[in-house]
């Protein structure tokens, strides 16, 4: 796999960790083995669209799903999203 290719497993791992879930917990929620979760996160297993969608829903990471589909670097995009959220919060405070 080339370095510029989209790596859904990386995004899934970030989403799981951000949600504070262990691989064991994710495996249980996904009705998979822990080794299957490890393979998905390490991009060693083909990830079904339905599995990806379920994972993102379980981790409440719809923002990360958009980042993955857009092909953005999750680390950089995460910082951008945090900045936007802070700006939006400040704007709402200013308006109201």
C-alpha angles and dihedrals in degrees: 000000000000119000093244094055120105112262108199092180091064091052092047091052092050090048092050093048092046088054089053094241127144122224088249092056092047091049090052093049092045093046089237136119119264089243089058090053090049091051092049092049092047092049091243095122132053109254116222116223091237091051091050092049092048092048092051091048093048091051094041088235105138088138089059090049090057090048091052095047091047089053094237126151103263094214094053095039091051091058091049091051091050090051092049091048091052091048092049091049091051091047093051090049091050093048096047 
